[in-house]
Structures are given as structure tokens and as C-alpha cells.
Amino acid sequence: MKSKDLPLAVVKTTPETYFDDVARLFRLSKFDQFMDPKVRTVMKLNISWQEYFPSCSTQPYQLDATLRELSKRNFSDVIALENMTVVTDAYTGMYKNRYVPLLEKHDIPWTILVDEEWQEVNPSKPMVFGQEDMLMPKTIIDAQVIHLPTFKCHGHSTITCSMKNAFGFLRTVRHHYHLKIHEILVDLLRIQQEFCGPLFAFADSTIAMDGAGPRTGRPYVQNYIAASGDLVALDALCAQMIGYDPMSIGHVRMAHEQGLGNGDLCTKKMVGDDVEGVCFDYETKLDPVIRFDRFFRSSFLEPFMMRSAFFNVNVKISHYLRDIWLKTRGKKHIDRIMKTSWGKLFRRYL
């Protein structure tokens, strides 16, 4: 079954019914018709910050629910993956986001991709990234991939969901591709479809992020979860629910036009709960770090600012600014969310 023919499932949920709702979501998305419990399965986590911040990264209850569904279906060869970035320590994030105890409970191994072996691949079509980047983590080749993103705004890609979650499959310094982020995301989807097994994404918007995502935005309770084997459709839904025309999002439009999925929600088979008229009315904004990045990447100073030893200074400044934000404005957002029922569910994992 081609990905664009798979249904897009959406369910409205509550903390009290979350795990039952995820089970329903998996059934509605026809998960069992294209994912094989006997095939190696990779869970690609989404750690956008090593610190816990609501909606920033894969929710621990989102991971827990996924592990429960895989266990029910007797998936026996499963591994969880994430990758480092210049601004995120994934090792620390695995613990602070409470993933490690869950993975240990279910006896699921995990790794950070810098430790993995990478294999050269030869895609059938030219890619935006260069030949030096035609490498994929060996562990995902021929494997089924389950992406676990959240709904949020993103300063580089406007919205981020399942397609952006594959950004971590690039081995080299990924931030050099920020100005061509939409083209890169399309290429990454194509290369997964060519060299991996079936793809599936389970996206959580119980808490979604407005504003200056993916780290320093404003989290709000929204109470929705969505899943599909069609990642383009899922990203289109994310865009629409956040408040954008899906075809105004570069990677959604290009992937749809290239036949990698169906981004036209008017023609997409949608199942589950009705989301017609649901709009979070979010607006993507740029935090100072992303604003700085985008300005200098498009200037003649790019080699000096982004490709010299001075770049390490920029990284330290970005850490400093975001740490200050987290301890001030960010803390207020965390405290607000922790008073909600979703915050109470999160505290079960502490």
C-alpha cells in the first residue's frame, strides 16, 4: 500500500483516556496493515532540547504509549534513536525527558547516532545535499521507522512535525542546510522511502507550541493526537491545525507535488474525530538565536560566522541565552503547564 493511500487518523484525547485513545489511533491509521512486527523497527525520537520543556520534545507518555502498542503486537526487534545537534545534548535529553527508564522497562535498546556506523547510499534522484552527505545510519537501512514528533512552530521550517524529525538522519553539521530546509526535508523523506521499510509517525499535540519554536515558544494544551503512514499528510494536518495553509509550507507543497504523499487534506482520507474548523491560531516567530542564524547565513560573513572557530563562540552564546530564557520566561510556562492534567500525567514519569 502506497503511503499516500494510507488514512490520516486524528483523535481528541484527555489525560485520563490517553492510552486507550492511542490504541484507537493506531487501529484507525491501519498500523497493522503495513508495519510488520518481525521486521527491525527504529523509533526516531525528537529531542529538540536536552532540558524538558512542554511540547518541545517527544512526550514521555507519547513514548510510553507507543512502547505499549508495540508490545501488544509482539514487536521484538526495536531500537530507539536520536542524534546530537550543536545546541542539544541528546544524551542528557534522554534522561531529562524521562525516556531511559521507559526504554529500560520495555527492554528496548537506545543509541545516539554519532555512535552508529554510517553507510553510503546512492539515491535514484539528485539530492540537495552533496555527495559527502550521501550517508545514512546503517541501522535504519531496510528498517521500519516510527517517528515521534510533536506539533510546534519552527523558526526555520515554519512548522515542524514528522518530516522535520528526519533531519537527525543527516550525519554532517546539519545547520548548514537551514536556508534550504524545505528542500532538505523533501529529500530526506524520499531517501527514507527508497532505503527504509514502511514509515509511520505518531504526533502528539496534547500540548503544542506557538511562537518561537522549537525551543523557546509558548506551550498550550490542545488535546489532540494524530498518526499516519503518510508523513506528508500528517505535516499538512499539523500546518492546518496550527493555523497555516498546508500548501504555504514549502516541504509539504514540494513533497505533495513530487508524489511523496498527499498534502491535500480535501482529498485525503481522514478518520477518527472531526477537526474541521479546529485552528490553534499560532504564528511562527524567530527567537534571537534563529534570527542571528538566518541573517548571517545569507550574508557575505557566513564563512567566518558559521564555518570557522568563531562558530563555537556563537554556540556558547546561544546556550547562554536559551538557559536564561528557560530560567525566567520558560519556567513560567513550565509551571503553568504542570498545573494542568497533562502536567500531572508527566509527573508520573519523574
VMD Tcl script that draws the C-alpha trace (Angstrom):
set ca {
  {0.00 0.00 0.00}
  {1.46 3.37 -1.01}
  {1.86 5.91 1.79}
  {-0.41 8.46 0.11}
  {-3.23 5.86 0.17}
  {-2.96 5.31 3.93}
  {-5.50 7.08 6.16}
  {-4.72 10.07 8.32}
  {-6.06 9.44 11.83}
  {-6.89 12.15 14.37}
  {-8.23 11.65 17.89}
  {-9.20 14.14 20.55}
  {-7.87 12.91 23.87}
  {-7.63 13.53 27.62}
  {-5.01 12.52 30.19}
  {-7.49 10.02 31.64}
  {-8.15 8.29 28.30}
  {-4.79 8.87 26.59}
  {-3.54 5.28 26.36}
  {-6.89 3.97 25.13}
  {-7.01 6.82 22.63}
  {-3.54 5.97 21.32}
  {-4.65 2.36 20.86}
  {-7.62 3.64 18.86}
  {-5.32 5.91 16.86}
  {-3.09 3.00 15.87}
  {-6.13 1.00 14.74}
  {-7.59 3.88 12.75}
  {-4.29 4.53 10.97}
  {-4.18 0.89 9.75}
  {-0.83 0.44 11.51}
  {-1.11 -3.35 11.42}
  {-1.63 -3.45 7.67}
  {1.79 -2.07 6.75}
  {4.04 -2.40 9.82}
  {5.47 -5.89 10.42}
  {6.34 -7.00 13.99}
  {9.01 -9.34 12.59}
  {10.97 -6.55 10.86}
  {13.58 -4.37 12.58}
  {11.86 -1.24 13.82}
  {13.51 2.09 14.56}
  {11.81 4.65 16.79}
  {13.14 8.10 15.92}
  {12.69 10.27 18.98}
  {12.50 14.04 18.83}
  {14.78 15.77 21.33}
  {14.77 19.44 20.47}
  {16.32 20.43 23.79}
  {18.16 18.47 26.44}
  {16.01 20.21 29.02}
  {12.39 19.23 29.49}
  {10.07 21.88 28.13}
  {6.42 21.12 27.34}
  {5.81 20.28 23.63}
  {9.49 20.78 22.78}
  {10.34 17.08 22.50}
  {8.65 13.68 22.35}
  {6.42 13.45 25.42}
  {7.33 10.61 27.81}
  {3.71 9.44 27.81}
  {3.80 9.50 23.99}
  {6.81 7.17 24.04}
  {5.21 5.03 26.76}
  {2.00 4.61 24.74}
  {3.99 3.68 21.62}
  {6.00 1.07 23.51}
  {2.78 -0.42 24.88}
  {1.30 -0.69 21.38}
  {4.44 -2.36 20.02}
  {4.48 -4.76 22.96}
  {0.87 -5.75 22.30}
  {1.84 -6.64 18.74}
  {4.95 -8.58 19.78}
  {7.47 -6.32 18.05}
  {10.73 -7.97 19.05}
  {13.50 -6.07 17.21}
  {13.09 -2.42 18.22}
  {15.65 0.30 18.86}
  {15.24 3.97 19.81}
  {17.43 6.56 18.09}
  {18.25 10.23 18.38}
  {21.11 12.41 17.20}
  {23.18 15.24 18.59}
  {22.98 18.81 17.38}
  {25.30 21.73 18.02}
  {22.77 23.11 20.52}
  {21.32 19.93 22.04}
  {22.99 17.23 24.11}
  {20.87 14.19 23.23}
  {22.48 12.01 25.93}
  {21.32 14.42 28.63}
  {17.95 14.83 26.91}
  {17.32 11.06 27.02}
  {17.37 11.25 30.81}
  {15.81 14.66 31.45}
  {12.87 13.85 29.17}
  {12.44 10.56 31.08}
  {12.91 8.23 28.11}
  {15.60 5.97 29.55}
  {13.50 4.46 32.39}
  {10.71 3.70 29.91}
  {13.05 2.05 27.41}
  {14.68 0.01 30.16}
  {11.26 -1.06 31.45}
  {10.36 -2.39 27.99}
  {13.89 -3.76 27.39}
  {14.38 -1.56 24.33}
  {17.98 -0.54 23.44}
  {18.73 3.05 22.51}
  {21.59 4.86 20.90}
  {22.71 8.30 19.81}
  {23.54 8.29 16.11}
  {27.03 9.71 16.49}
  {27.94 6.30 17.92}
  {26.47 4.39 14.98}
  {28.00 3.12 11.75}
  {27.05 5.11 8.66}
  {26.67 3.67 5.17}
  {26.99 5.37 1.80}
  {23.86 5.26 -0.35}
  {23.15 6.18 -3.94}
  {19.67 7.69 -4.31}
  {17.91 7.30 -7.64}
  {17.42 11.08 -7.93}
  {19.78 14.00 -7.22}
  {19.59 15.44 -3.73}
  {20.03 18.98 -2.47}
  {22.76 17.88 -0.07}
  {26.12 16.99 -1.54}
  {27.73 13.65 -2.25}
  {29.68 13.90 1.00}
  {26.36 13.63 2.82}
  {25.05 10.57 0.96}
  {25.29 8.60 4.17}
  {22.57 7.01 6.26}
  {22.75 5.39 9.67}
  {23.26 1.72 8.87}
  {20.73 0.69 11.47}
  {17.83 2.38 9.64}
  {18.53 0.90 6.20}
  {15.77 -1.62 5.40}
  {14.21 -0.94 8.81}
  {10.70 0.30 9.54}
  {10.79 3.79 11.01}
  {8.39 5.23 13.58}
  {8.69 8.98 14.10}
  {7.51 10.50 17.38}
  {7.22 14.27 16.84}
  {5.07 16.94 18.46}
  {3.11 19.78 16.83}
  {5.05 23.01 17.06}
  {6.13 26.15 15.25}
  {9.70 26.29 14.00}
  {11.75 29.34 13.12}
  {13.43 27.69 10.13}
  {10.69 25.46 8.68}
  {7.59 27.39 9.92}
  {6.05 24.20 11.33}
  {7.73 21.00 12.43}
  {6.27 17.53 12.63}
  {7.13 14.17 11.07}
  {9.20 15.27 8.05}
  {11.43 17.56 10.10}
  {12.02 14.72 12.56}
  {14.21 13.03 9.93}
  {16.67 15.96 10.00}
  {18.65 13.91 12.52}
  {19.40 11.32 9.84}
  {21.97 13.71 8.33}
  {25.44 12.93 9.60}
  {27.24 16.19 8.91}
  {26.68 19.57 10.54}
  {23.02 19.95 9.70}
  {22.69 23.63 10.49}
  {24.50 24.46 7.23}
  {21.29 23.43 5.45}
  {18.97 25.82 7.27}
  {18.49 28.11 4.26}
  {17.38 25.11 2.17}
  {15.47 23.40 4.94}
  {12.33 22.67 2.93}
  {14.23 21.05 0.05}
  {16.30 19.03 2.52}
  {13.20 17.71 4.29}
  {11.72 16.55 0.99}
  {14.98 14.80 0.10}
  {15.09 13.12 3.50}
  {11.57 11.79 3.05}
  {12.41 10.49 -0.41}
  {15.59 8.81 0.77}
  {13.72 7.12 3.63}
  {11.08 5.84 1.23}
  {13.83 4.47 -1.00}
  {16.14 2.84 1.55}
  {13.96 2.12 4.59}
  {10.90 -0.04 5.12}
  {7.46 1.47 5.80}
  {7.33 4.80 7.64}
  {4.88 5.72 10.38}
  {4.52 8.84 12.50}
  {2.59 9.33 15.72}
  {2.42 13.04 16.52}
  {1.38 14.48 19.86}
  {-0.38 17.81 20.22}
  {-1.80 17.30 23.66}
  {0.45 20.29 24.24}
  {1.54 22.22 21.14}
  {3.98 25.10 20.76}
  {3.19 28.57 19.47}
  {5.66 31.30 18.55}
  {9.45 30.92 18.66}
  {9.71 27.15 18.40}
  {11.16 24.62 18.52}
  {12.52 25.57 21.96}
  {11.54 29.00 23.23}
  {7.89 29.11 22.18}
  {4.71 29.14 24.23}
  {3.16 25.74 25.06}
  {-0.63 25.44 25.16}
  {-2.92 22.49 25.87}
  {-4.69 21.32 22.69}
  {-5.73 17.71 23.44}
  {-5.13 16.09 20.03}
  {-3.06 13.19 18.75}
  {-2.60 12.17 15.11}
  {-0.90 9.39 13.17}
  {-0.37 8.16 9.63}
  {1.89 6.21 7.33}
  {1.65 9.26 5.04}
  {4.07 11.75 6.59}
  {3.17 14.48 4.09}
  {-0.49 14.31 5.11}
  {0.43 14.40 8.79}
  {2.56 17.51 8.27}
  {-0.27 19.10 6.27}
  {-2.61 18.45 9.18}
  {-0.08 19.95 11.60}
  {0.16 23.08 9.45}
  {-3.61 23.43 9.17}
  {-4.29 22.92 12.86}
  {-1.51 25.31 13.84}
  {-3.00 27.93 11.55}
  {-1.30 27.76 8.14}
  {-2.43 26.77 4.67}
  {-0.59 23.44 4.24}
  {0.49 24.36 0.71}
  {2.15 27.52 2.03}
  {4.64 25.27 3.86}
  {7.47 24.59 1.42}
  {8.26 20.99 2.34}
  {4.58 19.98 2.41}
  {3.89 21.52 -1.00}
  {7.02 20.10 -2.67}
  {6.57 16.61 -1.21}
  {2.94 16.62 -2.37}
  {3.89 17.79 -5.86}
  {6.59 15.12 -6.11}
  {4.16 12.36 -5.16}
  {5.78 11.50 -1.82}
  {2.45 11.76 -0.02}
  {-0.85 13.58 -0.10}
  {-0.75 17.07 1.36}
  {-4.20 17.98 0.03}
  {-6.45 17.42 3.03}
  {-9.54 17.96 0.87}
  {-8.76 14.70 -0.94}
  {-7.05 12.84 1.90}
  {-8.95 10.08 3.69}
  {-9.22 11.27 7.29}
  {-10.56 9.05 10.05}
  {-11.27 9.50 13.72}
  {-12.55 12.70 15.27}
  {-13.69 15.70 13.27}
  {-11.16 18.56 13.21}
  {-12.96 20.75 10.70}
  {-12.69 24.30 11.98}
  {-10.02 23.41 14.55}
  {-7.31 26.05 14.40}
  {-4.84 26.85 17.16}
  {-4.22 30.23 15.51}
  {-0.47 30.10 16.13}
  {2.12 32.30 14.47}
  {5.74 31.28 13.97}
  {8.27 33.75 15.30}
  {12.07 33.83 15.42}
  {13.97 33.81 18.69}
  {17.26 35.80 18.76}
  {19.38 32.70 18.04}
  {17.45 31.70 14.91}
  {17.22 35.33 13.77}
  {21.02 35.61 14.08}
  {21.50 32.31 12.22}
  {19.28 33.26 9.29}
  {20.77 36.73 8.95}
  {24.41 35.65 8.77}
  {23.80 32.54 6.64}
  {22.52 34.79 3.86}
  {25.36 37.32 4.18}
  {28.95 37.50 2.95}
  {30.04 36.89 6.56}
  {28.68 33.33 6.53}
  {32.08 31.59 6.17}
  {33.51 33.50 9.13}
  {30.45 33.34 11.39}
  {29.33 29.77 10.64}
  {32.32 27.80 9.33}
  {35.26 29.00 11.42}
  {36.35 28.55 15.01}
  {34.25 31.61 15.82}
  {31.17 29.43 15.38}
  {31.93 27.75 18.72}
  {31.57 31.14 20.36}
  {28.16 31.53 18.73}
  {27.09 28.16 20.08}
  {28.11 29.11 23.63}
  {26.20 32.38 23.35}
  {23.10 30.55 22.12}
  {23.29 28.15 25.09}
  {23.64 31.10 27.45}
  {20.68 33.00 26.00}
  {18.38 29.97 25.99}
  {19.38 28.96 29.50}
  {18.48 32.45 30.74}
  {15.18 32.24 28.89}
  {14.41 28.81 30.39}
  {15.08 30.02 33.93}
  {12.87 33.10 33.51}
  {10.06 33.10 30.94}
  {10.41 29.38 30.25}
  {9.95 28.48 33.91}
  {6.64 30.35 33.97}
  {5.41 28.30 31.02}
  {6.53 25.06 32.65}
  {4.82 25.96 35.94}
  {1.61 26.82 34.06}
  {1.53 23.53 32.16}
  {2.45 21.49 35.24}
  {-0.75 22.71 36.90}
  {-2.83 21.12 34.14}
  {-3.92 17.48 33.94}
  {-1.23 16.88 31.31}
  {1.37 18.19 33.72}
  {0.10 15.73 36.31}
  {0.44 12.90 33.76}
  {4.01 13.99 33.02}
  {4.90 13.94 36.73}
  {4.06 10.23 36.81}
  {7.33 9.70 34.95}
  {9.54 11.62 37.37}
}
mol new
graphics top color blue
foreach p $ca { graphics top sphere $p radius 0.5 }
foreach p [lrange $ca 0 end-1] q [lrange $ca 1 end] { graphics top cylinder $p $q radius 0.2 }
display resetview
